[in-house]
Amino acid sequence: MKNRRGKGTLVERRVREYLESKGMTVVKNNYRCRFGEVDIIARDGGTLVFVEVRSRWNNPSVNPEEFITREKTRRLYRVAEHYLQNVVKREISSRFDLITVNLDEIGNINSLKHLRAIM
């Protein structure tokens, strides 16, 4: 698969399937606001989970979580705060998760790592 957007869509679909298999409910995909974007917003029981997805294709030696910078972390926090204030509009438990995926050249998952409460 050569198209970057197509790859991202495939990875996020696989991650949504993974989250649902773990009993989570996906609330929103690709939430955007003036502060940036979060890949997936899901519910895990009574907790709202902001999920950042990082992937690498056909390169298992690269660790995708290495690409979460301090600036990306700040943007994720601002996006989540915007969502909570403008969409949810009430107090709710929330957390940030990171899911990293390594895939082969045709889109099969070589590895998936779910890091909960990363910040």
DRENPA-3360 file (N, C-alpha, C; in nm, 2 decimals, always signed):
BEGIN
1 = MKNRRGKG = +0.09/-0.12/+0.00/+0.00/+0.00/+0.00/+0.09/+0.12/+0.00 ~ +0.07/+0.21/-0.10/+0.16/+0.33/-0.11/+0.10/+0.46/-0.06 ~ -0.03/+0.47/-0.06/-0.09/+0.60/-0.03/-0.09/+0.62/+0.13 ~ -0.03/+0.73/+0.17/-0.02/+0.76/+0.32/-0.15/+0.77/+0.39 ~ -0.25/+0.84/+0.33/-0.38/+0.85/+0.39/-0.45/+0.71/+0.40 ~ -0.43/+0.63/+0.29/-0.49/+0.50/+0.29/-0.43/+0.41/+0.40 ~ -0.30/+0.43/+0.42/-0.23/+0.35/+0.52/-0.28/+0.39/+0.66 ~ -0.30/+0.53/+0.68/-0.35/+0.58/+0.81/-0.49/+0.53/+0.84;
9 = TLVERRVR = -0.57/+0.53/+0.74/-0.71/+0.48/+0.75/-0.71/+0.33/+0.79 ~ -0.63/+0.25/+0.73/-0.62/+0.11/+0.76/-0.57/+0.09/+0.90 ~ -0.47/+0.16/+0.94/-0.41/+0.14/+1.08/-0.52/+0.18/+1.18 ~ -0.58/+0.29/+1.16/-0.68/+0.34/+1.26/-0.80/+0.24/+1.26 ~ -0.84/+0.19/+1.15/-0.95/+0.08/+1.15/-0.91/-0.04/+1.23 ~ -0.78/-0.08/+1.21/-0.73/-0.20/+1.29/-0.73/-0.17/+1.44 ~ -0.69/-0.04/+1.47/-0.69/+0.00/+1.61/-0.83/+0.00/+1.67 ~ -0.92/+0.06/+1.60/-1.06/+0.06/+1.65/-1.11/-0.08/+1.67;
17 = EYLESKGM = -1.08/-0.17/+1.58/-1.12/-0.31/+1.60/-1.06/-0.37/+1.73 ~ -0.93/-0.34/+1.75/-0.86/-0.38/+1.87/-0.93/-0.33/+1.99 ~ -0.95/-0.20/+2.00/-1.02/-0.13/+2.11/-1.15/-0.20/+2.14 ~ -1.23/-0.22/+2.04/-1.36/-0.28/+2.06/-1.35/-0.42/+2.11 ~ -1.25/-0.50/+2.06/-1.23/-0.63/+2.11/-1.19/-0.63/+2.26 ~ -1.15/-0.52/+2.31/-1.11/-0.51/+2.45/-1.23/-0.45/+2.53 ~ -1.34/-0.43/+2.47/-1.46/-0.39/+2.54/-1.48/-0.23/+2.54 ~ -1.40/-0.16/+2.47/-1.41/-0.02/+2.46/-1.50/+0.02/+2.35;
25 = TVVKNNYR = -1.56/+0.14/+2.36/-1.66/+0.19/+2.26/-1.59/+0.31/+2.19 ~ -1.58/+0.31/+2.06/-1.52/+0.43/+1.99/-1.63/+0.53/+1.98 ~ -1.60/+0.65/+2.03/-1.69/+0.76/+2.03/-1.67/+0.85/+1.91 ~ -1.55/+0.88/+1.87/-1.51/+0.97/+1.77/-1.38/+0.93/+1.71 ~ -1.37/+0.95/+1.57/-1.25/+0.93/+1.50/-1.20/+1.07/+1.45 ~ -1.07/+1.09/+1.46/-1.01/+1.21/+1.41/-1.08/+1.34/+1.45 ~ -1.09/+1.36/+1.58/-1.14/+1.48/+1.63/-1.05/+1.59/+1.61 ~ -1.09/+1.70/+1.54/-1.01/+1.81/+1.51/-1.07/+1.94/+1.58;
33 = CRFGEVDI = -0.98/+2.02/+1.62/-1.01/+2.16/+1.67/-0.90/+2.25/+1.64 ~ -0.90/+2.37/+1.68/-0.80/+2.47/+1.65/-0.66/+2.43/+1.71 ~ -0.66/+2.34/+1.81/-0.54/+2.31/+1.87/-0.47/+2.18/+1.81 ~ -0.54/+2.11/+1.72/-0.48/+1.99/+1.66/-0.59/+1.88/+1.65 ~ -0.54/+1.76/+1.65/-0.62/+1.64/+1.63/-0.58/+1.53/+1.72 ~ -0.68/+1.45/+1.76/-0.66/+1.33/+1.83/-0.72/+1.22/+1.74 ~ -0.65/+1.11/+1.73/-0.68/+1.00/+1.64/-0.82/+0.93/+1.67 ~ -0.83/+0.89/+1.80/-0.95/+0.82/+1.84/-0.99/+0.86/+1.98;
41 = IARDGGTL = -1.12/+0.88/+2.00/-1.17/+0.90/+2.14/-1.26/+0.78/+2.16 ~ -1.24/+0.72/+2.28/-1.32/+0.60/+2.31/-1.36/+0.60/+2.45 ~ -1.46/+0.52/+2.49/-1.50/+0.50/+2.63/-1.45/+0.37/+2.68 ~ -1.40/+0.37/+2.79/-1.35/+0.25/+2.86/-1.43/+0.25/+3.00 ~ -1.55/+0.19/+3.00/-1.63/+0.20/+3.12/-1.67/+0.34/+3.13 ~ -1.65/+0.40/+3.25/-1.68/+0.54/+3.27/-1.57/+0.64/+3.24 ~ -1.47/+0.59/+3.17/-1.35/+0.68/+3.14/-1.35/+0.71/+2.99 ~ -1.33/+0.84/+2.96/-1.31/+0.88/+2.82/-1.16/+0.87/+2.79;
49 = VFVEVRSR = -1.12/+0.80/+2.68/-0.99/+0.78/+2.65/-0.95/+0.85/+2.52 ~ -0.85/+0.93/+2.52/-0.79/+1.00/+2.40/-0.68/+0.91/+2.36 ~ -0.69/+0.86/+2.24/-0.59/+0.76/+2.19/-0.51/+0.82/+2.07 ~ -0.38/+0.82/+2.09/-0.29/+0.86/+1.98/-0.24/+0.73/+1.92 ~ -0.24/+0.72/+1.79/-0.20/+0.60/+1.71/-0.07/+0.64/+1.64 ~ +0.03/+0.55/+1.65/+0.15/+0.57/+1.58/+0.19/+0.44/+1.51 ~ +0.23/+0.45/+1.39/+0.25/+0.32/+1.31/+0.38/+0.33/+1.23 ~ +0.43/+0.22/+1.20/+0.55/+0.21/+1.11/+0.52/+0.09/+1.02;
57 = WNNPSVNP = +0.55/+0.10/+0.89/+0.53/+0.00/+0.79/+0.66/-0.07/+0.76 ~ +0.66/-0.20/+0.77/+0.77/-0.28/+0.73/+0.90/-0.24/+0.78 ~ +0.90/-0.20/+0.91/+1.03/-0.15/+0.97/+1.02/-0.18/+1.12 ~ +1.03/-0.31/+1.16/+1.01/-0.34/+1.30/+1.12/-0.29/+1.39 ~ +1.23/-0.25/+1.34/+1.34/-0.20/+1.42/+1.31/-0.05/+1.47 ~ +1.22/+0.02/+1.41/+1.18/+0.15/+1.46/+1.07/+0.14/+1.56 ~ +1.08/+0.21/+1.67/+0.98/+0.21/+1.77/+0.89/+0.33/+1.76 ~ +0.76/+0.31/+1.71/+0.68/+0.43/+1.68/+0.66/+0.53/+1.80;
65 = EEFITREK = +0.66/+0.48/+1.92/+0.64/+0.57/+2.04/+0.75/+0.67/+2.05 ~ +0.86/+0.65/+1.99/+0.97/+0.75/+1.99/+0.93/+0.88/+1.92 ~ +0.83/+0.88/+1.84/+0.79/+0.99/+1.77/+0.68/+1.08/+1.84 ~ +0.66/+1.05/+1.97/+0.57/+1.14/+2.04/+0.65/+1.24/+2.11 ~ +0.65/+1.36/+2.06/+0.73/+1.47/+2.11/+0.66/+1.55/+2.22 ~ +0.74/+1.63/+2.29/+0.68/+1.71/+2.40/+0.57/+1.81/+2.34 ~ +0.60/+1.86/+2.22/+0.50/+1.95/+2.15/+0.37/+1.87/+2.12 ~ +0.39/+1.75/+2.07/+0.27/+1.66/+2.04/+0.19/+1.63/+2.17;
73 = TRRLYRVA = +0.26/+1.61/+2.28/+0.19/+1.58/+2.40/+0.11/+1.71/+2.44 ~ +0.17/+1.83/+2.43/+0.10/+1.95/+2.47/-0.02/+1.97/+2.38 ~ -0.01/+1.94/+2.25/-0.13/+1.95/+2.16/-0.24/+1.86/+2.19 ~ -0.20/+1.73/+2.22/-0.30/+1.63/+2.26/-0.38/+1.68/+2.39 ~ -0.31/+1.73/+2.48/-0.37/+1.78/+2.61/-0.47/+1.89/+2.57 ~ -0.43/+1.98/+2.49/-0.52/+2.10/+2.45/-0.64/+2.05/+2.37 ~ -0.62/+1.95/+2.28/-0.73/+1.90/+2.21/-0.83/+1.83/+2.30 ~ -0.78/+1.75/+2.39/-0.86/+1.68/+2.49/-0.94/+1.78/+2.58;
81 = EHYLQNVV = -0.87/+1.88/+2.62/-0.93/+1.98/+2.71/-1.05/+2.05/+2.63 ~ -1.02/+2.08/+2.50/-1.12/+2.14/+2.41/-1.25/+2.05/+2.40 ~ -1.22/+1.92/+2.38/-1.33/+1.83/+2.36/-1.41/+1.82/+2.49 ~ -1.34/+1.81/+2.60/-1.41/+1.80/+2.73/-1.50/+1.92/+2.76 ~ -1.44/+2.04/+2.73/-1.52/+2.16/+2.76/-1.63/+2.19/+2.66 ~ -1.61/+2.16/+2.54/-1.70/+2.20/+2.43/-1.80/+2.09/+2.38 ~ -1.76/+1.97/+2.40/-1.85/+1.86/+2.36/-1.91/+1.79/+2.48 ~ -1.83/+1.74/+2.57/-1.88/+1.67/+2.69/-1.95/+1.76/+2.78;
89 = KREISSRF = -1.89/+1.87/+2.81/-1.94/+1.98/+2.90/-1.98/+1.94/+3.04 ~ -1.90/+1.84/+3.09/-1.92/+1.80/+3.23/-1.80/+1.73/+3.28 ~ -1.78/+1.71/+3.41/-1.67/+1.64/+3.46/-1.68/+1.49/+3.43 ~ -1.57/+1.44/+3.38/-1.57/+1.30/+3.35/-1.42/+1.25/+3.36 ~ -1.40/+1.13/+3.40/-1.27/+1.07/+3.41/-1.22/+1.05/+3.27 ~ -1.09/+1.09/+3.25/-1.03/+1.07/+3.12/-0.88/+1.03/+3.14 ~ -0.83/+0.98/+3.03/-0.69/+0.94/+3.02/-0.64/+0.95/+2.88 ~ -0.51/+0.94/+2.86/-0.44/+0.94/+2.73/-0.37/+0.81/+2.71;
97 = DLITVNLD = -0.40/+0.74/+2.60/-0.34/+0.61/+2.57/-0.26/+0.63/+2.44 ~ -0.16/+0.55/+2.42/-0.08/+0.55/+2.30/-0.09/+0.40/+2.25 ~ -0.12/+0.39/+2.12/-0.12/+0.26/+2.06/-0.02/+0.26/+1.94 ~ +0.08/+0.18/+1.95/+0.18/+0.17/+1.84/+0.16/+0.04/+1.77 ~ +0.18/+0.05/+1.63/+0.15/-0.06/+1.55/+0.27/-0.07/+1.45 ~ +0.32/-0.19/+1.43/+0.41/-0.22/+1.32/+0.34/-0.31/+1.23 ~ +0.34/-0.28/+1.10/+0.27/-0.36/+1.00/+0.37/-0.40/+0.89 ~ +0.33/-0.51/+0.82/+0.41/-0.55/+0.70/+0.37/-0.47/+0.58;
105 = EIGNINSL = +0.43/-0.50/+0.47/+0.41/-0.42/+0.35/+0.26/-0.43/+0.29 ~ +0.19/-0.53/+0.33/+0.05/-0.54/+0.28/-0.05/-0.51/+0.39 ~ -0.01/-0.47/+0.51/-0.10/-0.42/+0.61/-0.13/-0.52/+0.72 ~ -0.06/-0.63/+0.72/-0.08/-0.72/+0.84/-0.01/-0.67/+0.96 ~ -0.07/-0.68/+1.07/-0.01/-0.63/+1.20/+0.10/-0.73/+1.24 ~ +0.23/-0.68/+1.25/+0.34/-0.75/+1.31/+0.34/-0.74/+1.46 ~ +0.31/-0.62/+1.51/+0.30/-0.60/+1.65/+0.21/-0.48/+1.68 ~ +0.14/-0.49/+1.80/+0.06/-0.38/+1.85/+0.08/-0.37/+1.99;
113 = KHLRAIM = +0.12/-0.25/+2.04/+0.14/-0.22/+2.18/+0.05/-0.11/+2.23 ~ -0.02/-0.14/+2.34/-0.12/-0.05/+2.40/-0.06/+0.00/+2.53 ~ -0.02/+0.13/+2.53/+0.03/+0.19/+2.65/-0.08/+0.28/+2.71 ~ -0.13/+0.25/+2.83/-0.24/+0.32/+2.89/-0.18/+0.43/+2.98 ~ -0.26/+0.54/+2.99/-0.23/+0.65/+3.08/-0.09/+0.70/+3.06 ~ -0.06/+0.75/+2.94/+0.08/+0.79/+2.90/+0.11/+0.92/+2.96 ~ +0.01/+1.00/+3.00/+0.04/+1.14/+3.05/-0.06/+1.18/+3.15;
% end
